[in-house]
Amino acid sequence: MPLVFGLATMALSAAALSQTTFNGPAGTTAIFPTSINAGGDVAGYYFDSDGSHGFVLYASASSVTPFSLYACDGCASSLDVWSINSSAMIVGDGYFPAGSDSAKAFVCAAPCTTVTEIDPANSGVVSAPAINDNGVVTGATSAEHSPSRAYGYVRSAAGVITKFQAPNPSATVTTLITQPTVINSAGVIAGSYLDSSNAYHVFKRSVTRQITSYDIPATVTNMVVTGINSRGEIVGHYYDGANNHGFIITDVKKQLSITTFDFPGATGTAPSFVNSAGTIVGYYYVGSGPLQAFQLDSKGNFTNLNIAGATTTVAMSINDTGSVTGFYVDSTGNYHGFIL
């Protein structure tokens, strides 16, 4: 069973914090801010009747700057925007180049009037969930002729792409899918991988390309790694067949700690990100209730970040100054982005 990590739950709502609310362009049906950089710029994606599109909200602006990438004739936009670094470089995926039937990843300088396609050799679908402040990108790519396998890759700021695979767990169990999802300022990459026995593991890839594997001390039927900070702390959530639960892995100077946790009283908990101070944000739920946002500091104190009047609140990212971004749904069903 997951531990209830922390000493207390602070009865502090987002209404008690400084709050900025923003919306997508006219016609937006849903908006999902996914990343906030050190300067307070926010990136994400939104939906309208023509598909999904990217946006950037500059810290100095009061409204979002939208962008769409239509590479193939007649294609609906299907962009997912996942990360923005301190230089306002954006990465995402769901980009269909002309003549391709596989979605590729992209990197661009906000507001993405031009993009650079990320397409490792012999690849099918390509994802790009993370970029660090040095412009290094990581993600996963499926094998072009073997969809059941996927490999990790790292793309240098100069555009050099290196594929990698998490090591096989044993002589009889092989790695099938390697899924990098986060990268820190030093270039350390973390993610999850699935082996041929259907077991999930966490991995960390050092800047010297050494890969370390970790196992969560619980029943795991699915897993997502969602953050790694400058101290190398890894956060994410796993599914045990019934609900989601959070975890944090610290492995510094041969001192390993793997802790699972839930927001107090919650049925499920899903961390979204962790900053350099070790502050985690994410969301939780109770039973079949709506998603609610939380913050967990490095001392184990939980804070409720729910927006007043919202039916759903999700915290997606936190930067090193403590600014949090995410989205909420109001009582009429409309989506809004927020910064706290």
C-alpha positions as CSV (number, residue, x, y, z in Angstrom):
1,M,0.0,0.0,0.0
2,P,1.2,3.5,-0.7
3,L,2.4,5.6,2.2
4,V,0.6,8.8,3.1
5,F,3.7,11.0,2.6
6,G,3.7,14.2,4.6
7,L,2.9,15.6,8.0
8,A,-0.1,17.7,7.2
9,T,-2.5,18.9,4.6
10,M,-2.7,22.7,4.5
11,A,-6.2,24.0,4.0
12,L,-5.0,26.6,1.5
13,S,-6.8,27.0,-1.8
14,A,-5.7,28.7,-5.0
15,A,-8.1,31.5,-4.2
16,A,-5.7,32.5,-1.4
17,L,-2.8,32.7,-3.8
18,S,-2.0,35.3,-6.5
19,Q,-3.9,33.9,-9.5
20,T,-3.8,34.6,-13.3
21,T,-6.4,33.1,-15.5
22,F,-6.1,32.9,-19.3
23,N,-8.0,31.4,-22.1
24,G,-7.4,30.1,-25.6
25,P,-8.4,32.0,-28.8
26,A,-12.0,32.3,-29.8
27,G,-13.5,28.9,-30.5
28,T,-11.4,27.1,-28.0
29,T,-13.2,24.1,-26.4
30,A,-10.4,23.0,-24.1
31,I,-6.9,24.3,-23.1
32,F,-4.0,22.5,-21.5
33,P,-1.0,24.5,-20.3
34,T,1.7,21.9,-19.9
35,S,5.0,23.7,-19.0
36,I,6.2,26.9,-17.4
37,N,9.8,28.1,-17.8
38,A,12.1,30.0,-15.4
39,G,11.0,33.3,-16.8
40,G,7.3,32.5,-16.4
41,D,6.5,31.8,-20.1
42,V,3.8,29.1,-20.4
43,A,3.4,26.7,-23.3
44,G,0.7,24.1,-24.1
45,Y,-2.0,23.2,-26.5
46,Y,-5.7,23.8,-27.0
47,F,-8.6,22.3,-29.0
48,D,-11.1,23.8,-31.3
49,S,-13.3,22.5,-34.1
50,D,-10.2,22.0,-36.3
51,G,-8.2,19.8,-33.9
52,S,-5.4,20.7,-31.5
53,H,-3.0,23.6,-31.7
54,G,-0.1,24.9,-29.8
55,F,0.2,28.2,-27.8
56,V,2.7,30.2,-25.9
57,L,1.7,32.7,-23.2
58,Y,4.7,35.1,-22.7
59,A,5.2,36.3,-19.1
60,S,4.8,39.9,-20.4
61,A,1.6,39.2,-22.3
62,S,-2.0,39.1,-21.3
63,S,-3.2,36.7,-24.0
64,V,-1.9,33.6,-25.6
65,T,-0.1,33.4,-29.0
66,P,-1.5,30.4,-30.9
67,F,0.2,28.4,-33.6
68,S,-0.7,25.5,-35.9
69,L,1.4,23.2,-37.9
70,Y,-0.3,21.8,-41.0
71,A,2.3,19.9,-43.0
72,C,0.0,17.6,-45.0
73,D,-2.9,18.7,-47.2
74,G,-6.3,18.2,-45.6
75,C,-4.8,17.2,-42.2
76,A,-6.6,18.4,-39.1
77,S,-4.1,19.9,-36.6
78,S,-3.1,17.3,-34.0
79,L,-0.3,19.0,-32.1
80,D,0.7,18.2,-28.5
81,V,3.0,20.7,-26.9
82,W,4.9,19.5,-23.9
83,S,7.7,21.7,-22.8
84,I,9.3,25.1,-23.0
85,N,12.8,26.0,-21.8
86,S,14.3,29.2,-20.5
87,S,15.1,30.3,-24.1
88,A,11.5,29.8,-25.1
89,M,12.3,26.8,-27.2
90,I,9.3,24.5,-27.5
91,V,9.0,20.7,-28.1
92,G,6.0,18.6,-28.9
93,D,4.7,15.9,-31.2
94,G,1.7,15.0,-33.3
95,Y,3.2,16.6,-36.3
96,F,2.5,14.9,-39.6
97,P,5.1,15.8,-42.3
98,A,3.9,15.8,-45.9
99,G,3.8,12.3,-47.3
100,S,4.1,10.6,-43.8
101,D,1.5,8.5,-42.1
102,S,3.4,8.6,-38.8
103,A,3.3,11.4,-36.3
104,K,6.7,13.0,-35.7
105,A,8.1,15.3,-33.1
106,F,9.2,18.9,-33.5
107,V,11.3,21.6,-31.9
108,C,10.8,25.3,-32.5
109,A,11.5,28.8,-31.2
110,A,8.3,30.3,-29.8
111,P,5.9,31.2,-31.3
112,C,6.9,28.5,-33.8
113,T,6.5,30.2,-37.1
114,T,9.0,27.6,-38.4
115,V,9.8,24.2,-36.9
116,T,12.5,21.6,-37.1
117,E,11.2,18.1,-37.5
118,I,12.6,15.4,-35.1
119,D,12.7,12.0,-37.0
120,P,15.4,9.5,-36.0
121,A,16.4,7.1,-38.7
122,N,14.1,4.1,-39.3
123,S,11.4,5.5,-37.0
124,G,7.7,5.3,-37.0
125,V,5.9,7.5,-34.4
126,V,8.2,9.9,-32.6
127,S,7.4,11.8,-29.3
128,A,9.2,14.7,-27.7
129,P,8.1,15.3,-24.2
130,A,11.1,17.3,-22.8
131,I,13.7,19.8,-23.6
132,N,16.3,21.3,-21.1
133,D,17.7,24.8,-20.9
134,N,20.7,23.7,-23.1
135,G,18.4,22.8,-25.9
136,V,18.8,19.0,-25.5
137,V,15.6,17.1,-26.4
138,T,14.6,13.6,-25.3
139,G,11.7,11.3,-26.3
140,A,10.8,7.9,-27.8
141,T,10.5,6.5,-31.2
142,S,8.8,3.3,-32.4
143,A,10.6,0.9,-34.7
144,E,9.4,1.5,-38.2
145,H,9.0,-2.2,-39.0
146,S,8.3,-3.4,-35.4
147,P,5.6,-1.4,-33.8
148,S,5.8,-3.5,-30.6
149,R,9.2,-2.0,-29.8
150,A,10.1,1.5,-29.0
151,Y,13.5,3.2,-28.3
152,G,14.6,6.2,-26.4
153,Y,16.5,9.0,-28.1
154,V,18.4,12.1,-27.1
155,R,18.8,15.0,-29.6
156,S,21.7,17.4,-28.9
157,A,21.3,21.2,-29.4
158,A,23.3,20.8,-32.6
159,G,20.7,18.3,-33.9
160,V,22.6,15.0,-33.4
161,I,20.2,12.2,-32.5
162,T,21.4,9.1,-30.5
163,K,19.0,6.2,-29.9
164,F,19.2,4.1,-26.8
165,Q,17.4,1.2,-25.0
166,A,17.1,0.4,-21.4
167,P,19.1,-2.8,-20.6
168,N,17.4,-6.2,-20.5
169,P,16.3,-7.0,-17.0
170,S,17.8,-10.5,-17.3
171,A,19.1,-13.1,-19.7
172,T,15.5,-14.3,-20.3
173,V,13.6,-11.1,-20.1
174,T,14.0,-8.4,-22.7
175,T,13.2,-4.7,-22.9
176,L,10.4,-3.9,-25.3
177,I,9.6,-0.2,-24.9
178,T,11.9,2.5,-23.5
179,Q,10.0,5.7,-22.9
180,P,12.1,8.8,-21.8
181,T,9.9,11.6,-20.6
182,V,12.0,14.1,-18.7
183,I,15.4,15.7,-18.7
184,N,17.1,18.0,-16.2
185,S,19.5,20.9,-16.7
186,A,22.6,18.7,-16.6
187,G,21.2,16.4,-19.3
188,V,20.2,13.5,-17.0
189,I,17.2,11.7,-18.6
190,A,14.6,9.6,-16.8
191,G,11.6,7.6,-17.9
192,S,10.0,4.2,-17.8
193,Y,10.5,0.9,-19.7
194,L,8.4,-2.2,-20.2
195,D,9.9,-5.6,-20.5
196,S,8.7,-8.9,-22.1
197,S,7.2,-10.1,-18.8
198,N,4.9,-7.0,-18.8
199,A,6.8,-5.5,-15.9
200,Y,7.4,-1.7,-15.7
201,H,10.6,-0.2,-14.4
202,V,12.0,3.4,-13.9
203,F,15.3,4.3,-15.5
204,K,17.8,7.1,-15.2
205,R,20.3,7.8,-18.0
206,S,23.4,9.8,-16.9
207,V,25.2,12.3,-19.1
208,T,27.9,9.6,-19.5
209,R,25.1,7.3,-20.9
210,Q,25.0,4.9,-17.9
211,I,21.5,3.6,-17.3
212,T,20.3,2.8,-13.8
213,S,17.0,0.9,-13.2
214,Y,14.6,1.2,-10.3
215,D,11.6,-0.8,-9.2
216,I,8.6,0.6,-7.3
217,P,7.8,-1.5,-4.1
218,A,4.2,-2.1,-5.1
219,T,2.0,-3.8,-7.7
220,V,2.5,-1.8,-10.9
221,T,0.3,-2.3,-14.0
222,N,1.3,1.0,-15.7
223,M,3.7,3.8,-15.0
224,V,4.6,7.3,-16.1
225,V,7.6,9.3,-15.1
226,T,6.7,13.0,-15.0
227,G,9.6,15.0,-13.6
228,I,13.3,15.1,-12.7
229,N,14.9,18.0,-11.0
230,S,18.5,19.4,-10.9
231,R,19.2,17.2,-7.8
232,G,18.2,14.1,-9.8
233,E,15.0,13.4,-7.9
234,I,12.5,11.5,-10.1
235,V,8.8,11.7,-9.7
236,G,5.9,10.1,-11.4
237,H,2.8,7.9,-10.8
238,Y,1.9,4.3,-11.2
239,Y,-1.3,2.4,-11.6
240,D,-2.0,-0.7,-9.4
241,G,-5.0,-2.0,-11.3
242,A,-7.4,0.2,-9.4
243,N,-5.9,3.7,-8.8
244,N,-2.9,5.9,-9.4
245,H,-0.3,6.6,-6.7
246,G,2.7,8.9,-6.7
247,F,6.3,8.1,-6.2
248,I,9.6,9.9,-5.7
249,I,13.0,8.4,-6.2
250,T,16.2,9.9,-4.8
251,D,19.5,8.3,-5.6
252,V,22.4,10.5,-4.5
253,K,25.9,9.4,-3.4
254,K,24.7,5.8,-3.2
255,Q,21.8,6.7,-0.9
256,L,18.7,5.3,-2.5
257,S,15.2,6.2,-1.4
258,I,12.0,5.1,-3.2
259,T,8.8,6.5,-1.6
260,T,5.2,6.0,-2.8
261,F,2.6,8.5,-1.6
262,D,-1.0,9.6,-1.8
263,F,-2.6,13.0,-1.0
264,P,-4.2,12.4,2.4
265,G,-7.7,10.9,2.0
266,A,-7.3,10.5,-1.8
267,T,-8.1,7.4,-3.7
268,G,-5.6,8.3,-6.5
269,T,-2.6,10.7,-6.7
270,A,-0.7,11.7,-9.8
271,P,2.4,14.0,-9.6
272,S,2.9,16.1,-12.7
273,F,6.3,17.8,-12.1
274,V,9.0,18.6,-9.6
275,N,11.2,21.7,-9.4
276,S,14.8,22.1,-8.1
277,A,13.6,22.8,-4.5
278,G,11.9,19.4,-4.5
279,T,8.4,20.9,-4.7
280,I,6.0,18.6,-6.5
281,V,2.7,19.5,-8.2
282,G,0.0,17.3,-9.6
283,Y,-3.6,16.2,-9.1
284,Y,-5.6,13.7,-7.0
285,Y,-9.1,12.3,-6.8
286,V,-11.4,10.7,-4.3
287,G,-13.4,7.8,-5.6
288,S,-15.2,8.8,-8.8
289,G,-14.9,12.5,-7.9
290,P,-13.3,15.2,-10.0
291,L,-9.6,15.8,-10.4
292,Q,-8.2,18.3,-7.8
293,A,-4.8,20.0,-7.7
294,F,-2.1,19.7,-5.0
295,Q,1.4,20.8,-4.1
296,L,3.8,18.9,-2.0
297,D,6.9,20.6,-0.5
298,S,10.2,18.9,0.2
299,K,9.3,18.6,3.9
300,G,6.2,16.5,3.2
301,N,3.5,19.2,3.5
302,F,0.6,19.1,1.1
303,T,-1.3,22.1,-0.1
304,N,-4.6,22.0,-1.9
305,L,-4.4,24.2,-5.0
306,N,-8.0,24.1,-6.1
307,I,-9.4,27.1,-7.9
308,A,-12.5,28.6,-6.2
309,G,-15.7,27.7,-8.1
310,A,-13.9,25.1,-10.3
311,T,-15.3,21.6,-10.7
312,T,-11.9,20.3,-11.8
313,T,-8.4,21.6,-11.2
314,V,-5.1,20.1,-12.5
315,A,-1.6,21.4,-11.8
316,M,0.7,20.5,-14.7
317,S,4.1,22.2,-14.1
318,I,6.1,24.3,-11.6
319,N,9.2,26.3,-12.2
320,D,12.1,27.0,-9.9
321,T,10.6,30.2,-8.6
322,G,7.5,28.3,-7.5
323,S,5.1,29.5,-10.2
324,V,2.5,26.8,-11.1
325,T,0.5,26.4,-14.2
326,G,-2.4,24.1,-15.2
327,F,-6.0,24.2,-16.1
328,Y,-9.4,24.2,-14.5
329,V,-13.0,23.6,-15.6
330,D,-15.7,26.0,-14.3
331,S,-19.3,25.2,-13.3
332,T,-20.4,25.8,-16.9
333,G,-17.9,23.3,-18.3
334,N,-15.5,25.8,-19.8
335,Y,-11.8,25.3,-19.6
336,H,-9.3,27.9,-18.5
337,G,-5.5,28.1,-18.0
338,F,-4.1,29.4,-14.7
339,I,-0.8,30.6,-13.2
340,L,-0.4,30.6,-9.4
